[in-house]
Each structure stands twice: as structure tokens, then as C-alpha cells.
Amino acid sequence: MRKSWSMILTLVLTFGLLAGCGDKPAEQTAAGDTGNAGEKKRIALVLPEEIGVNPFFALMDEGLKKAGEDFGVEVKTIESTDPASIESNLRTAVAEQYDLIITSTFQMEDALKKIAPENGDVPFAIVDTVVDLPNVRSAVFREHEAAYLLGAAAGLATQTGKVGNVVAADIPIMHKYIKGFEEGAKSVRPDVEIFVNYVGSFTDPAKAKEFALLQHSKGADFIAAMSAVGDLGVFEAAKEKGFYTSGQDTDNTGTDPEHVVLSQLKGVDAVTYETVKDFVEGSFTYDVKDYGLKEKGVGLTYVTHESETPLNDFIGQDVIDQLKTISEDIISGKITVTNALQQ
């Protein structure tokens, strides 16, 4: 009898071990199961720059902190002081055994593509670009949809028929903005002339200002700032010369309501928050999440999002009403905006 029970126990343990071998640690982690029931989860955000330089990263930090408070998660933001520190900061987060490591933008791609495969059991997420690896979740935006709205606003509001884009760099992702803007502007004013200049940096207000002044001298009365920190230079030029401009990512209209009349929005704070939420609640998956107008991941002030700044007369409510219709048509699929990365 003892021998029979011994055999049964052996079989039970054997089947139990076999069942356990079928589980994938990465998938357990992806569901928010870190294997430490009752322990507070720890999530790190590794940034390619210091907070305060680019509003984009400040937004991510805000989203992380809010998620930490709402979901009882221990969070930490690690800022990189220079490109050389990016990889070491990512490795530090791995060494400190964070349950999830979030990072962002094309600046982090090379380091993540190197480190994620070396640490296949560690969950990663990257915002604003795609890294196709089995333990990485990617989140991207359909910036071209919001850029289409901004371009349509410029086309409807311009008095000179000439508008401009001051762009950070001639890189693929920025062409999503440029192409979307162009399509939007020409959809409402086919004869509109659009000037485009590349700053060559995300952190050069002086060069951005120089190009804004150049475009204004050619007749542009609306110049979209698409140069990150360089936007400050475009805003300065607009104030000096009296033309109109727009900001990026956050609502910049309050900085100078007379000249900064719109802002193209990107909800990186909401996406960071949602990434943490999914991880904590067990719905985190390793795939590509895509955020556009429909998901409220991108937008335009006064059209898709309210603003505390009164609407400038250069734009006017009639233009806003037309833009709301255009936004609805993009969401419904009636209007298809070209994604320059898929051409």
C-alpha cells in the first residue's frame, strides 16, 4: 500500500513539474506577476535626456508618477546626461531588478536592441518607436493625423497663402509631421506654399529662430514649430515679428497667446500611465500599441482638447468648427492621412 501511494505521489509531482515547465517567465511578468505576491511592484523609466530639456520627457515622467500613486507602484525615473550614459542607465535599471523598464524614442533603440535580448526574462516598453523583440512592448503615435489638422488650420487661417515648418531634423519620424501638415494644408487650400527648414538638432533655439525669421521674410504668416527645444526660438521670432506659430506635444498657447495660437498634442503622459496600468492589472502584452485621434493619443488644441488660453482671432471659431469636422472624418476613415513611414 505504501508503495502504491509512493507511486501516486511520484506521478503527481512529475505532472506538476511538467505543467510548470510549460509556463513562460516572460508571459508571467507580462501579466503583472513578478513572482512576489503582495510585494509592491517596481517600475523604472529610463530617459535619453534630462527632464526639463524637452517637454516630451517631462510628460512621460508625470504620467509615470501619477500611475505610481494611483496603482501603488514604486517608480523611479533615470535621466541620461549624454548619449554615452544611455546604455549604462538601461543596464543599471536591469541590475536593480525593476519589474518593468520603460524607455522612449529612437534615441534609446540601439541600447534596447542590445540589452533586451540579453535579458529575455525582463519586460521592457518603449514609447514613440518600435523595437520588435519578444520581451518589448512598443507604443507609437499617428502624429500625421494631428499634423493634418494643424496643416488644415494653417491653410484655412493664412492671409498670405504662405506657411512654414521649422523641423528638428531630417529623419523619418519627422516626415510624419511634415507630410501630414502638407496634406492637411493643401486639402483646404491647394495653392498654399509651404516652406520647410531643418534645424539639425532637437535642442537649438537659436538656429530654429533663424529659420523662422527666414520663412517669415518670404511671406509666411503662420510657422509651425516642430523642433522640440528649438520651438522656443520660433516662439521668440513670432513675438518679435508678429507672425503666428504653434507648439508641439503640450499646450504651449499660454506662453504667448498673441502669437502661439495652436499646439499639436501627443499624449505621452497618458500612454506611460496606460503602460503601467496594463502591467499592474495583468493585461500587459508584447506588441505594438498605436495611438491616434480615435484613441485620443494625438490631437490639436481647441479641436480635440480644451485649452485654458482663449482662442486667437487669427484662427477663429469658424476654422475650429471646420477642423472638428475634419477630425471626425479622419476618425471615421472618410479621410485617410498618409503615414510617411509607410510610403
Beta strands, then each sheet from edge to edge (+ up, - down):
strand 1: 42-47
strand 2: 74-79
strand 3: 100-104
strand 4: 124-127
strand 5: 136-141
strand 6: 162-167
strand 7: 193-198
strand 8: 222-226
strand 9: 244-249
strand 10: 260-266
strand 11: 288-291
strand 12: 298-300
sheet 1: 2+ 1+ 3+ 4+ 5+ 11+
sheet 2: 7+ 6+ 8+ 9+ 10+ 12-
end
